Amino acid sequence: MNERTIIQICNFFTSEAWWKPVCGFLATNCMQFESPENTVEQYNLFNQFQSLVQDLFDSFLCKTVNMRPSALEQLMLQGYDGNIYQLRVLIFRIQELLNFEKFKLEMQATQRRIDEEVTNTMMMLREQSADDDAQNNAVDMLEKSEQISLQKQTEFCCNRTKDELRLNELHDNLQKSMGGPKTNPLASTSPVNSTFNTLGSLGPLSSPTGSMVNKGPPVTTFNPQYDAVRKSNPGKPLIMRPGLTKVKSSKLASLH
């Protein structure tokens, strides 16, 4: 297995190119998962998210490693069967993202975090703003704070994934392979229950590590801004999550 290619794959999944669209999609659409009942709209959003993940894999990652999607998937399968720790972790994480029940739980957790941050922001604005334009100023400040929060959440996920994949060990191993005896931090003895079939259809795996996506940085007074990339129009910012304007208006009204 080419360790340089493994590093390229790991670098992608620990970068903003991967995490910003993922975090942005969650924040943009989380309010549609308020209902405990599964709805058609929720399934439609889940399908959109699957398309986003597939597009990131096929377009961005494949270009990074200069491989066709089928060839890259086969390489990851070989690494999985070869008990390579980093690829097993990545496959498990992709599976989690493509499981509807886990996806819905993550959406609900994201909404709770955002709602708490909106409340904290409005409390801060109520203390700081006393002029007649407080409502307009509050909207502007909230929009800016959302951008900051998405960046914070993205950086948190990038750094946590780097730790989870043991990238420092992987880089050290590559250096040793170029000029001396090498160790093999790629190998793993942790059990996994089944193989990685395709990005769109994964069998159950036992987690090699703890939960990653549901945990986030401590709640701050900032909110995520949703500038993830649409599959249908790469580079175009996602619209704000439905209902956010209504939330802003109701929160701002309480300031007066």
N, C-alpha and C positions, 0 to 999 in steps of 0.2 A: 504494500500500500504506500503510495507517494505521500510522505508526511507534509510536503509543501502544499499539496492540494488540500489535505485535511486542515492545515492552518488557514488556508484561504477560506474554506467553508466555515470554520469557526469564527474567523474574523468578520465574516458577513453577518452571522447570527448574533454577534455581540456589537453590532454597529447600529447607528441611527438609521441607516438605509433599511434595516429590518424593523427595528423597534418603534421608530416614529410612526410609520403607517399603522402598525398594530395597535399601539397605544392610542393613536388618533382615532382609529375606527371605534375602539371601545368607548372612548369618551364621547364621540359624536352621536352614538346610537344607543347609549345605555338606558336612556329614559323610556325606550320602547319595551323594556323588560321589567317594568314595575309590576305587572300582573303576574301572580304565581301560576296562572294557567298558561299553557303553551298556546301561542296564537300563530295564525298564518303569517302575520307581519314579522314575528320573531324568527320563524323558520326562513322567511325570505331574507332577513338580515344575516342569518347564519350562512345561507347560501352565498350572499355577497361577500361575506368574510372568507369563506372557503376560496372564492374566486380571487380575492386579494392575496391570500397566502400562496395560491398556485401561481399567480402572476409574478409575485416577488421571487418565487423559486425559479420559474421558467425564464423570466426576463433578466432580473438583476443578478441572481446568484450564478446562473449558467454563463452569463457574459463575464462575470468576475473570474471564473475558473476556465473560461473558453471551452465549454463542453456543451453538447446537446443535452436537453432535459433527460432523455432516456438513458444516455451514457452516465450522466451524473447520478441519477437514481440507482443505476446498477452499481456504481462505485460505492455509494452509501450502503447499499445492500451487502456488498462484499465486506465493507468495514463492520457492519452490524454482525454479520455471521462470523467475522474474524475477531469478535469480542473487543473492538476498539471503543474505549470508554467514551470519548467525545462524541462519536457518531451515535452511540446508543442513547446518550443523554439527549442529543438533538432530536432523534427520532421520537423519543418519548414526549418531548415538549411539543413537537409538531402534532403528535397524536392528541395531546390534551387540547390544543387549540382547535382541532377538528372534531371534537366531541361536543355535541349540542348541549348536554346537561352541564358539562364543565364550562362551556362557553357562556351559558345563561347565568351560572353562579358568578362568573367573573364580571359579567355585565352588571349584575345587581350590586356586587361589591364596589365596582367603579362608580355607580350612581350614588351609593352611600358616601363614598369619599368626596365626590364632587359636591353633593348637597351640603356636607359639613363645611367644605371650604368656601362655598358661596355664602353661607351664613356667617362664617368668621370674617369674610371680606366685608360684608354689609355692616357688621358690628363695628369694624374698624372705620369704615366710611362715615358712619353715623357720628362717631367721636371726632372725626377730623373735618367734616364738612358741615358748615352752617349757613352757606350762602344760598341764594335763590336758584343757582344752577346746580345744586347738589345732585339732582337726579341725572342730568347729563354727564356731570363729572364722574358719577358713580359708574355709569355704563362704560365710559372710556377706560376708567381704571380697572374695571372688571375684565374687559376684553384684553387689556395688557397683561393683567395677572394670569389670565388663562394661558397665554403664550409662555409665560415663565414656568407655570406649573407643568405643562406638557414637556418642556425641556427637562425639568427636574425628574419627572417620572421616566422619561426616555433614558436619561443618564443613569438613573438608578437601575433600570432593567439591563442596560448594557454592562454595567459594572458587576451586577450580580451574576449575569450569565458568564462573564469572564472568569469569575471565581468558581462557578459551578463546573466549567469545562476544564479547569486547571490549565489555563493557557500559559502561565509562566513555566510550568513543567514541560509543556509541549514545545515551547520555544527553546528551552534549555536542551531538550532532547535533540532538536534539530541542529543546534550548534555542536553538540558532542558528535553527532553523526558525520559532521563535516571534517573533524580532525582528531577523533579519539574514540575510545570505547563509549557506547551509548547504553543508556537505560531504556526502559520501555514503559513510560507512563501511559501509553495508549491502551495497554491491556487492562482488562477488567474481569473480575470474577463474580461480579454481582449478577444474580439470576434475572433473566428476562423471559417472559412466558411465551412470546410468539415473535414472528418476524415482521419486518416493515414491508408491507406489500406495495402500496402506492401512497402518494400524498393525500389522495382523496379517500382512501379506504385502508384503515389501519386496524390491526388486531390489538387486543388488550395487552398492555405492557405493565410490568411492575416498576414503580418509580425508582431509579437509581439514587435519587436525592430527594430532598424535601420540596414542598410546593414553592414555586417561584413566582408565578404570575399574580396570584392573589395578594401576596405580600408587597407592600410598597413603602416609600419613605414616610416618616412621620407627617401627619396632616399639618399643612401650613395654611396661611391666609391666601394661598394662590389656587387658581383653577386651571385645568388643562385647556389649552387652545387646540383647535382641531384642524391642523394643517397637514393631515395625512394625504397620501396620494390615492386618487381614484383609479380603479382598474380601467374604467371606460375612457378616462382622459388623463393619462399620466402627467403629473406636474400641477394639476389643478387642485387648489385647496378644497378640502371637504367643507360642505356647509356646516354651520353650527348645528349641534344636535337639536332635533325638534323639541319645541317647548322651552328652549332656553330663554328666549325673549320674554315669554310669559313669566318664567321664574324671576327674571330680572325685575320686571315691572311690579310683581307682587312684593318682592323683597324691598324694592325702592320705596314703594308706597308706605311701608311700615316706618320709614325714616321720618315721615312728616306727621 
